[in-house]
Amino acid sequence: MSFSIGDTVSVLDDVIKGKVIAFKDDKIIIETADGFPMEYLPKELVNVKENQSELSKYSDISNESLLEKKNEQPKRRNVSKFKSDSKPDKTPPMEVDLHIHNLTKSTKGMDNYDMLNLQINEAKHKLEFAIRNRIPKVVFIHGVGAGVLKSELDFLFKNYHVRSYEASYKKYGLGATEIYIYQNVKD
């Protein structure tokens, strides 16, 4: 891919955008929106033709891949069977894996904002499903990463009458949050 001075570029593995201001040896120097110069190899950059934030405003209306996803039948999950005589506090929690590759076939054309919104909407739907069906515990598997999804989930949980805490480290590692849903709450 060829770059020219003045091109708007985005870093592939980071949330950094900027304009190409110079070339130095085999590296490209970009200036971020904050005015900081940064050096990258050409393979770490991609040209940005259109402003993604402008495109994502309409993604829930006109994005064909999201419309196809909406019209698809939900996949049936294999639910493990457990003894009916088990105590209520021993029932396994419902698990919701929020990794993006489990929610959509392709992330092509989606920026980080779109992917995060898809993950948060999935979490909200699953939480409301659990409340409607009186499921007391739900584990949201969000992964470790930079912690953006985890903090957004914490913000989401504050709008519901739930208690959230770290899920079992032995089973999920650091990348999961378990919630307990208080039932029969009197407002």
C-alpha positions, -999 to 999 in steps of 0.1 A, spaced: 0 0 0 14 34 -9 11 64 13 14 101 6 20 131 28 -14 144 40 -31 110 39 -54 102 68 -43 68 82 -53 45 111 -31 21 130 -42 -15 125 -36 -28 161 -45 3 180 -70 31 182 -48 58 167 -56 79 137 -35 107 122 -21 123 91 11 113 73 36 142 78 69 126 67 89 95 57 120 84 75 140 54 62 114 26 60 90 42 85 61 66 81 57 94 106 21 104 114 8 132 135 -21 122 158 -51 144 164 -34 154 197 -4 167 177 20 139 186 43 125 159 45 87 159 65 63 137 51 32 121 60 6 95 38 8 64 23 -27 72 10 -13 105 -11 14 88 -41 16 66 -55 45 46 -88 59 58 -110 69 29 -141 78 48 -148 89 83 -159 58 102 -178 77 129 -199 92 101 -206 58 87 -213 41 120 -241 66 128 -262 48 103 -249 13 108 -280 0 126 -302 11 97 -282 5 65 -254 -19 72 -263 -50 52 -243 -74 74 -261 -62 105 -295 -65 88 -286 -100 77 -275 -109 113 -308 -95 126 -329 -117 102 -309 -149 110 -324 -174 133 -305 -176 166 -282 -206 170 -293 -231 195 -269 -236 223 -261 -269 238 -273 -267 273 -257 -291 297 -282 -311 317 -279 -312 355 -298 -331 382 -332 -318 390 -328 -325 427 -298 -302 429 -300 -273 453 -308 -239 437 -275 -223 447 -257 -252 429 -273 -246 395 -247 -236 369 -249 -200 358 -259 -191 323 -228 -182 302 -227 -154 276 -195 -153 255 -191 -117 243 -160 -123 221 -168 -106 188 -161 -136 167 -190 -154 185 -214 -126 177 -209 -120 140 -194 -138 110 -172 -110 100 -161 -77 114 -153 -63 80 -165 -27 78 -169 -24 115 -148 -2 137 -142 -6 174 -172 15 183 -195 -8 162 -180 -39 177 -184 -26 213 -220 -16 206 -228 -51 193 -212 -67 224 -231 -44 248 -264 -49 230 -259 -87 232 -251 -84 269 -282 -63 275 -305 -87 256 -291 -117 275 -294 -99 309 -330 -91 302 -336 -126 290 -322 -139 323 -344 -115 343 -376 -125 324 -368 -162 328 -358 -159 365 -322 -171 359 -304 -161 391 -268 -161 378 -252 -151 345 -215 -152 336 -204 -127 309 -172 -138 293 -156 -105 280 -119 -114 278 -90 -95 293 -80 -69 267 -78 -33 275 -108 -34 298 -131 -13 278 -158 -39 274 -156 -48 311 -160 -12 322 -190 -8 298 -205 -39 313 -201 -25 348 -219 6 337 -247 -15 322 -251 -35 353 -257 -3 374 -290 1 356 -303 -32 368 -308 -46 403 -279 -70 401 -247 -77 421 -216 -82 399 -183 -98 409 -154 -116 393 -163 -150 380 -144 -182 389 -107 -177 381 -103 -214 379 -129 -218 352 -128 -184 333 -95 -168 342 -95 -130 346 -118 -124 316 -153 -130 330 -178 -112 353 -206 -131 371 -237 -114 382 -264 -123 406 -299 -111 397 -321 -101 427 -356 -114 420 -389 -100 433 -375 -66 439 -401 -41 453 -397 -6 439 
